[in-house]
Amino acid sequence: MTETKCSLCGAELLPATSFCRQCGSAVSDTNAEKRSEAPTAILGSPPASSTTQRLDPRPTSPEPGRHRPNGSLAAGSNSSGRRNLVIGGFVLILIVVGILTAIVVMRKHDASAISGPVALRYPGAQTVVDMTNTDGSRTIQLQTKDPLAGVESWYQTNLRLSKTVRLTSTSVVMKKEKVTITLAEEDGTTNILIKQAP
């Protein structure tokens, strides 16, 4: 007859079992043929040949850079993608800095071309005054026998002036950044007064 309680822990035993489900101890049973649980056996081979076999390892995740079955990239490609993104951002910043530097250099070049003594002097004009003031500004007075319209046209073409104001039929004021040029025609002579701020 089968015991109803475990002899070690006192837990209630299920019918037709060979061990206690609470503590795992074997149950003494005279009716071994009625047991529902038999020892584990390897199917398809005799018990004598049941030895432990070494299994070769197999990868459980794809190699870095390979695509997973669902189409997403493996973790290794994420880090290379981030690295490429950082490098691309750095190159973009260098390009922008280069463009801005070129713009600044071009503006300084244009300003120096305007403010240089050669660029401000009308060709063939006689210098009456050329002085630098204590505040760093500069004043140049020139005279030429050329008509006012020709002198005005030369300054407009060569200095690309931003503002021109005609005061009278014989006087004009022109401006470009820090340079102011006043032209006045009198007795067949055109007087040119150039003032350059520091």
Backbone as JSON, one array per atom type, in Angstrom:
{
  "sequence": "MTETKCSLCGAELLPATSFCRQCGSAVSDTNAEKRSEAPTAILGSPPASSTTQRLDPRPTSPEPGRHRPNGSLAAGSNSSGRRNLVIGGFVLILIVVGILTAIVVMRKHDASAISGPVALRYPGAQTVVDMTNTDGSRTIQLQTKDPLAGVESWYQTNLRLSKTVRLTSTSVVMKKEKVTITLAEEDGTTNILIKQAP",
  "N": [[0.84, -1.17, 0.0], [0.47, 2.24, -0.72], [2.21, 4.99, 0.72], [0.74, 7.88, 2.24], [1.82, 10.17, 3.2], [4.92, 11.97, 3.31], [7.83, 10.47, 4.66], [9.96, 11.99, 5.56], [9.52, 14.88, 5.42], [6.83, 15.12, 5.88], [4.97, 15.99, 4.06], [2.05, 15.82, 1.98], [1.63, 13.13, -0.19], [1.31, 12.59, -3.69], [-0.8, 10.29, -5.44], [0.64, 7.35, -6.87], [3.29, 8.21, -7.25], [6.9, 8.41, -7.23], [8.56, 9.92, -5.68], [8.88, 12.56, -3.26], [7.28, 15.56, -3.74], [7.77, 17.81, -2.34], [10.18, 17.67, -0.72], [11.79, 16.0, -2.23], [12.63, 13.43, -1.59], [12.93, 9.84, -1.94], [10.14, 7.62, -2.29], [9.03, 4.89, -0.49], [7.74, 2.12, -2.02], [5.8, -0.65, -2.57], [4.47, -1.43, -4.78], [5.79, -0.99, -7.43], [5.29, -1.2, -10.11], [3.01, 0.26, -10.58], [3.66, 2.87, -10.71], [3.48, 6.13, -12.1], [5.48, 7.66, -13.03], [8.39, 7.17, -14.64], [11.95, 6.46, -14.69], [14.01, 8.83, -16.41], [14.72, 8.28, -19.78], [16.9, 7.91, -22.61], [15.69, 8.31, -25.74], [15.61, 6.08, -28.51], [18.17, 4.99, -28.31], [20.19, 2.55, -26.72], [20.43, 2.23, -23.09], [23.1, 1.85, -22.25], [24.77, 3.19, -23.97], [24.47, 5.82, -23.4], [26.06, 8.6, -23.08], [27.65, 11.63, -22.05], [27.73, 14.24, -24.38], [29.76, 16.52, -26.18], [28.69, 19.68, -27.18], [28.92, 21.78, -30.01], [29.5, 25.28, -29.9], [27.13, 27.74, -30.96], [26.45, 30.76, -32.71], [24.4, 33.2, -31.17], [23.61, 35.71, -31.73], [23.77, 38.06, -34.45], [26.84, 38.87, -36.23], [28.77, 41.91, -35.69], [27.73, 44.62, -37.69], [26.28, 43.1, -39.5], [23.06, 42.4, -40.91], [20.1, 41.96, -39.04], [17.57, 39.37, -38.92], [15.06, 40.65, -39.06], [15.56, 42.93, -40.5], [16.73, 45.12, -39.31], [19.72, 46.83, -38.28], [22.63, 45.38, -36.77], [23.95, 45.77, -33.39], [26.61, 46.68, -33.52], [26.77, 48.18, -35.86], [25.38, 50.44, -35.2], [27.09, 51.95, -33.58], [29.13, 52.55, -35.41], [27.65, 54.04, -37.18], [27.01, 56.26, -35.61], [29.57, 57.27, -35.23], [30.23, 57.99, -37.87], [28.32, 59.99, -38.21], [29.17, 61.92, -36.35], [31.68, 62.58, -37.44], [30.85, 63.58, -39.92], [29.38, 65.83, -39.05], [31.46, 67.34, -37.9], [33.03, 67.89, -40.16], [31.22, 69.44, -41.61], [31.0, 71.67, -39.91], [33.62, 72.66, -40.14], [33.58, 73.41, -42.85], [31.66, 75.47, -42.84], [32.94, 77.32, -41.14], [35.18, 77.88, -42.72], [33.95, 79.13, -44.94], [32.83, 81.42, -43.72], [35.19, 82.65, -42.83], [36.39, 83.23, -45.29], [34.54, 85.11, -46.27], [34.87, 87.22, -44.42], [37.56, 87.89, -44.91], [37.38, 88.72, -47.57], [35.74, 90.98, -47.29], [37.39, 92.63, -45.74], [39.42, 92.95, -47.55], [38.08, 94.33, -49.61], [37.46, 96.66, -48.18], [40.01, 97.65, -47.61], [40.85, 98.13, -50.18], [39.2, 100.22, -50.86], [39.91, 102.14, -48.97], [42.59, 102.54, -49.36], [45.31, 104.69, -50.34], [45.85, 104.91, -53.11], [43.53, 103.95, -54.37], [41.69, 105.9, -53.69], [42.48, 108.23, -54.9], [41.93, 110.33, -57.61], [42.82, 109.68, -60.98], [45.58, 111.48, -62.27], [45.03, 113.76, -60.86], [45.89, 116.68, -58.93], [47.5, 116.82, -55.79], [46.42, 118.63, -53.08], [46.04, 118.77, -50.31], [47.0, 116.36, -47.89], [46.46, 114.74, -45.15], [46.71, 113.2, -41.92], [44.62, 113.0, -39.19], [44.59, 113.54, -35.57], [42.77, 111.79, -34.42], [42.89, 109.59, -36.0], [41.56, 109.7, -38.37], [41.46, 110.58, -41.89], [42.24, 113.13, -44.26], [41.98, 114.19, -47.57], [42.67, 116.41, -50.18], [42.06, 117.05, -53.51], [42.7, 118.28, -56.86], [41.49, 118.71, -60.2], [41.42, 119.2, -63.76], [39.48, 117.96, -65.15], [36.01, 117.5, -66.09], [33.18, 117.72, -63.8], [31.2, 115.66, -64.13], [32.65, 113.56, -65.34], [34.55, 112.95, -63.32], [32.86, 112.19, -61.22], [31.64, 109.93, -62.4], [33.89, 108.24, -62.6], [34.53, 107.7, -59.88], [32.11, 106.44, -59.09], [32.18, 104.1, -60.65], [34.65, 102.83, -59.94], [34.76, 102.63, -57.11], [32.35, 101.63, -56.3], [30.18, 102.97, -54.9], [27.94, 103.45, -52.11], [26.06, 105.41, -51.63], [24.83, 108.37, -53.1], [24.53, 111.84, -53.26], [23.24, 114.6, -54.84], [23.97, 117.85, -54.44], [23.95, 120.44, -55.64], [23.95, 121.64, -59.04], [26.63, 121.7, -59.48], [27.88, 120.34, -57.46], [28.5, 117.35, -55.6], [27.92, 114.74, -53.23], [29.32, 111.75, -52.13], [29.23, 108.42, -50.73], [30.81, 105.66, -49.15], [30.92, 103.14, -46.98], [33.25, 103.96, -44.62], [34.17, 106.15, -45.95], [33.87, 109.38, -47.27], [33.19, 111.33, -50.07], [33.45, 114.44, -51.52], [32.56, 116.35, -54.25], [33.18, 119.26, -56.06], [32.62, 121.66, -58.53], [34.31, 124.41, -59.92], [35.05, 127.28, -61.67], [36.11, 125.84, -63.95], [37.62, 123.91, -62.72], [37.7, 120.91, -60.91], [37.18, 120.24, -57.62], [38.15, 117.85, -55.24], [37.26, 116.46, -52.26], [38.19, 114.27, -49.85], [37.22, 112.35, -47.14], [38.13, 110.17, -44.67], [37.07, 108.0, -42.23], [38.39, 106.67, -39.09]],
  "CA": [[0.0, 0.0, 0.0], [1.27, 3.44, -0.89], [2.14, 5.94, 1.81], [0.03, 9.1, 1.89], [2.62, 11.3, 3.66], [6.38, 11.77, 3.21], [8.41, 10.07, 5.94], [10.94, 12.98, 5.99], [8.99, 16.22, 5.65], [5.43, 15.04, 6.27], [4.09, 16.55, 3.03], [1.12, 14.85, 1.41], [2.15, 12.58, -1.44], [0.34, 12.33, -4.75], [-0.85, 8.85, -5.72], [1.45, 6.76, -7.93], [4.56, 8.92, -7.47], [8.04, 7.71, -6.63], [9.33, 10.84, -4.84], [8.11, 13.64, -2.62], [7.39, 16.8, -4.52], [8.16, 18.88, -1.42], [11.6, 17.58, -0.36], [12.49, 15.23, -3.23], [13.09, 12.12, -1.13], [12.28, 8.69, -2.58], [9.01, 7.06, -1.55], [9.09, 3.43, -0.51], [6.48, 1.61, -2.56], [5.9, -2.06, -2.96], [3.83, -1.57, -6.1], [6.59, -0.17, -8.34], [4.76, -1.23, -11.48], [1.9, 1.21, -10.69], [4.16, 4.24, -10.76], [3.24, 6.82, -13.38], [6.7, 8.34, -13.43], [9.51, 6.26, -14.84], [13.21, 7.2, -14.84], [14.22, 9.42, -17.73], [15.5, 7.43, -20.67], [17.2, 8.5, -23.91], [14.94, 7.59, -26.75], [16.3, 5.69, -29.72], [19.49, 4.4, -28.08], [20.2, 1.75, -25.49], [20.95, 2.97, -21.94], [24.55, 1.71, -22.08], [25.5, 4.14, -24.82], [24.11, 7.2, -23.05], [27.18, 9.34, -22.5], [27.56, 13.07, -22.29], [28.38, 14.64, -25.63], [30.09, 17.94, -26.25], [28.0, 20.39, -28.25], [29.65, 22.92, -30.54], [28.75, 26.53, -29.69], [26.61, 28.41, -32.16], [26.18, 32.17, -32.39], [23.0, 33.51, -30.88], [23.32, 37.04, -32.28], [24.58, 38.27, -35.67], [28.12, 39.56, -36.08], [28.63, 43.35, -35.86], [27.65, 45.09, -39.07], [25.36, 42.3, -40.29], [21.65, 42.69, -40.7], [19.3, 40.98, -38.32], [16.53, 38.83, -39.79], [13.93, 41.57, -39.25], [15.97, 44.02, -41.37], [17.43, 46.17, -38.59], [21.16, 46.61, -38.2], [23.13, 44.87, -35.5], [24.4, 46.82, -32.47], [27.9, 47.2, -33.95], [26.59, 49.18, -36.91], [24.89, 51.67, -34.59], [28.24, 52.75, -33.14], [29.81, 53.09, -36.6], [26.77, 55.09, -37.72], [27.19, 57.45, -34.78], [30.9, 57.81, -35.52], [30.13, 58.67, -39.16], [27.53, 61.2, -38.01], [30.03, 62.89, -35.68], [32.69, 63.03, -38.41], [30.15, 64.43, -40.89], [29.09, 67.11, -38.39], [32.71, 68.08, -37.76], [33.41, 68.38, -41.5], [30.28, 70.51, -41.93], [31.39, 72.85, -39.14], [34.83, 73.2, -40.77], [33.21, 74.08, -44.11], [30.99, 76.74, -42.51], [33.97, 78.24, -40.63], [35.97, 78.3, -43.87], [33.17, 80.09, -45.74], [32.75, 82.68, -42.96], [36.52, 83.27, -42.87], [36.57, 83.79, -46.63], [33.72, 86.32, -46.38], [35.52, 88.28, -43.64], [38.78, 88.3, -45.62], [36.97, 89.48, -48.77], [35.26, 92.31, -46.87], [38.55, 93.44, -45.34], [40.14, 93.29, -48.78], [37.33, 95.4, -50.27], [37.59, 97.88, -47.38], [41.35, 98.19, -47.8], [40.93, 98.66, -51.55], [38.53, 101.52, -50.86], [40.58, 103.1, -48.11], [43.98, 102.74, -49.76], [45.52, 106.0, -50.95], [45.81, 104.84, -54.57], [42.14, 103.76, -54.79], [40.92, 107.12, -53.43], [42.98, 109.35, -55.7], [41.5, 110.4, -59.0], [44.05, 109.67, -61.8], [46.04, 112.74, -62.85], [44.67, 114.9, -60.03], [46.97, 117.27, -58.14], [47.23, 116.74, -54.36], [46.52, 119.92, -52.41], [46.21, 118.46, -48.89], [46.93, 114.94, -47.52], [46.85, 114.73, -43.75], [46.08, 112.27, -40.98], [44.26, 113.72, -37.97], [44.97, 112.88, -34.32], [41.82, 110.71, -34.1], [43.11, 108.49, -36.94], [40.88, 109.96, -39.64], [42.36, 111.08, -42.93], [41.63, 114.1, -45.17], [42.75, 114.4, -48.8], [42.03, 117.33, -51.12], [42.66, 116.94, -54.85], [42.14, 119.15, -57.91], [41.7, 118.23, -61.56], [40.77, 120.0, -64.79], [38.41, 117.16, -65.75], [34.68, 117.97, -65.69], [32.57, 117.07, -62.64], [30.51, 114.43, -64.53], [33.66, 112.52, -65.56], [35.14, 112.58, -62.03], [31.81, 111.45, -60.5], [31.5, 108.62, -63.05], [35.05, 107.41, -62.25], [34.36, 107.21, -58.49], [30.99, 105.5, -59.05], [32.6, 102.84, -61.27], [35.78, 102.17, -59.28], [34.59, 102.41, -55.68], [31.02, 101.05, -56.05], [29.67, 103.76, -53.78], [26.62, 103.02, -51.63], [25.12, 106.52, -51.56], [25.22, 109.58, -53.83], [23.58, 112.94, -53.08], [23.59, 115.77, -55.65], [23.58, 119.05, -53.69], [23.63, 121.43, -56.68], [24.41, 121.16, -60.35], [28.09, 121.69, -59.51], [28.45, 119.67, -56.28], [27.98, 116.01, -55.32], [28.52, 114.05, -52.08], [29.22, 110.29, -52.29], [29.65, 107.73, -49.51], [31.02, 104.21, -49.17], [31.37, 102.72, -45.66], [33.85, 105.03, -43.81], [34.75, 107.15, -46.85], [32.95, 110.38, -47.83], [33.86, 112.07, -51.14], [32.68, 115.61, -51.94], [33.05, 116.92, -55.51], [32.63, 120.6, -56.34], [33.23, 122.22, -59.74], [34.36, 125.87, -59.85], [35.96, 127.92, -62.63], [36.76, 124.84, -64.79], [38.42, 122.99, -61.9], [36.9, 120.06, -60.01], [37.83, 119.99, -56.33], [37.77, 116.56, -54.67], [37.58, 116.39, -50.85], [37.98, 112.89, -49.39], [37.35, 112.19, -45.69], [38.1, 108.75, -44.31], [37.01, 107.81, -40.77], [39.32, 105.62, -38.65]],
  "C": [[0.89, 1.24, 0.0], [1.11, 4.35, 0.3], [1.43, 7.19, 1.35], [0.8, 10.33, 2.32], [4.09, 10.94, 3.57], [6.93, 11.45, 4.59], [9.41, 11.1, 6.45], [10.3, 14.32, 6.35], [7.54, 16.23, 6.06], [4.47, 15.63, 5.25], [3.22, 15.46, 2.45], [1.64, 14.42, 0.05], [1.02, 12.38, -2.44], [0.33, 10.82, -5.03], [0.02, 8.49, -6.9], [2.68, 7.58, -8.26], [5.67, 8.21, -6.75], [8.89, 8.63, -5.78], [8.41, 11.92, -4.3], [8.33, 14.91, -3.4], [7.8, 17.98, -3.64], [9.66, 18.85, -1.16], [12.43, 16.76, -1.32], [12.97, 13.87, -2.79], [12.28, 11.01, -1.79], [11.2, 8.13, -1.66], [9.13, 5.55, -1.64], [7.74, 2.9, -0.93], [6.69, 0.17, -3.0], [5.32, -2.3, -4.32], [4.57, -0.69, -7.12], [6.02, -0.15, -9.74], [3.62, -0.25, -11.68], [2.38, 2.65, -10.8], [3.91, 4.86, -12.13], [4.5, 7.49, -13.89], [7.84, 7.35, -13.49], [10.78, 7.07, -14.93], [13.36, 7.69, -16.28], [15.12, 8.51, -18.56], [15.75, 8.17, -21.96], [16.52, 7.66, -24.95], [15.82, 7.24, -27.93], [17.68, 5.13, -29.51], [19.44, 3.61, -26.79], [20.82, 2.53, -24.34], [22.46, 2.9, -21.79], [25.32, 2.76, -22.86], [25.19, 5.59, -24.47], [25.26, 7.88, -22.32], [26.99, 10.83, -22.81], [28.34, 13.42, -23.55], [28.63, 16.14, -25.6], [29.37, 18.56, -27.44], [28.84, 21.58, -28.7], [28.83, 24.19, -30.31], [28.26, 27.09, -31.01], [26.27, 29.84, -31.8], [24.69, 32.39, -32.16], [22.62, 34.91, -31.35], [24.2, 37.25, -33.5], [25.87, 39.02, -35.35], [27.9, 41.05, -36.28], [28.64, 43.73, -37.33], [26.72, 44.3, -39.94], [23.93, 42.67, -39.97], [20.99, 41.57, -39.91], [18.2, 40.49, -39.24], [15.38, 39.8, -40.03], [14.31, 42.81, -40.04], [16.7, 45.14, -40.64], [18.9, 45.83, -38.49], [21.53, 46.1, -36.83], [23.69, 46.02, -34.67], [25.72, 47.44, -32.91], [27.77, 48.28, -35.01], [26.06, 50.48, -36.35], [26.06, 52.55, -34.16], [29.0, 53.31, -34.34], [28.96, 54.18, -37.24], [26.9, 56.38, -36.93], [28.53, 58.1, -35.06], [30.89, 58.56, -36.85], [29.36, 59.97, -39.03], [28.36, 62.29, -37.35], [31.07, 63.45, -36.64], [32.05, 63.95, -39.44], [29.82, 65.79, -40.31], [30.33, 67.97, -38.25], [33.15, 68.67, -39.1], [32.5, 69.54, -41.9], [30.63, 71.79, -41.19], [32.65, 73.48, -39.74], [34.52, 73.95, -42.06], [32.57, 75.43, -43.83], [32.01, 77.76, -42.01], [34.84, 78.75, -41.78], [35.26, 79.34, -44.72], [33.1, 81.44, -45.03], [34.1, 83.4, -42.96], [36.78, 83.91, -44.22], [35.77, 85.08, -46.81], [34.37, 87.48, -45.64], [36.76, 88.8, -44.36], [38.43, 89.14, -46.84], [36.49, 90.88, -48.39], [36.42, 93.21, -46.46], [39.34, 93.86, -46.58], [39.44, 94.42, -49.53], [37.49, 96.71, -49.52], [38.97, 98.5, -47.57], [41.53, 98.73, -49.21], [40.28, 100.03, -51.63], [39.36, 102.54, -50.12], [42.03, 103.35, -48.49], [44.16, 104.05, -50.49], [45.43, 105.98, -52.46], [44.37, 104.75, -55.06], [41.33, 105.03, -54.63], [41.32, 108.28, -54.35], [42.51, 109.25, -57.15], [42.76, 110.49, -59.88], [44.34, 111.05, -62.42], [45.7, 113.96, -62.02], [45.87, 115.37, -59.22], [46.56, 117.22, -56.66], [47.46, 118.11, -53.73], [46.81, 119.68, -50.92], [46.13, 116.94, -48.74], [47.41, 114.84, -46.08], [46.05, 113.7, -42.95], [45.85, 113.01, -39.68], [44.64, 112.9, -36.74], [44.03, 111.74, -33.95], [41.95, 109.53, -35.06], [42.38, 108.67, -38.25], [41.86, 110.61, -40.62], [41.59, 112.04, -43.83], [42.57, 114.32, -46.35], [41.96, 115.38, -49.66], [42.81, 117.29, -52.43], [42.0, 117.95, -55.77], [42.47, 118.57, -59.27], [40.96, 119.15, -62.52], [39.65, 119.23, -65.48], [37.05, 117.65, -65.26], [34.11, 117.14, -64.53], [31.92, 115.73, -63.01], [31.5, 113.28, -64.73], [34.27, 112.02, -64.25], [34.13, 111.75, -61.22], [31.64, 110.04, -61.07], [32.66, 107.7, -62.68], [34.9, 106.85, -60.84], [33.22, 106.2, -58.39], [31.42, 104.13, -59.57], [33.64, 102.1, -60.43], [35.57, 101.86, -57.8], [33.25, 101.79, -55.33], [30.39, 101.69, -54.82], [28.26, 103.35, -53.41], [25.61, 104.16, -51.65], [25.69, 107.71, -52.32], [24.13, 110.63, -53.65], [24.09, 114.13, -53.9], [23.05, 117.0, -54.92], [23.14, 120.16, -54.64], [24.1, 120.85, -58.0], [25.93, 121.07, -60.43], [28.71, 121.02, -58.27], [27.71, 118.36, -55.98], [28.69, 115.46, -54.08], [28.25, 112.56, -52.27], [29.77, 109.61, -51.04], [29.79, 106.23, -49.77], [31.66, 103.83, -47.85], [31.95, 103.91, -44.89], [34.43, 106.16, -44.66], [33.65, 108.06, -47.38], [33.74, 111.22, -48.84], [32.94, 113.2, -51.56], [33.34, 116.19, -53.18], [32.38, 118.27, -55.71], [33.39, 121.19, -57.53], [33.15, 123.74, -59.66], [35.44, 126.38, -60.8], [36.76, 126.91, -63.45], [37.64, 123.86, -64.04], [37.47, 122.21, -60.99], [37.72, 119.8, -58.77], [37.27, 118.69, -55.73], [38.22, 116.58, -53.21], [37.19, 114.99, -50.34], [38.21, 112.85, -47.88], [37.15, 110.71, -45.38], [38.13, 108.61, -42.8], [37.94, 106.68, -40.37], [38.64, 104.27, -38.59]]
}
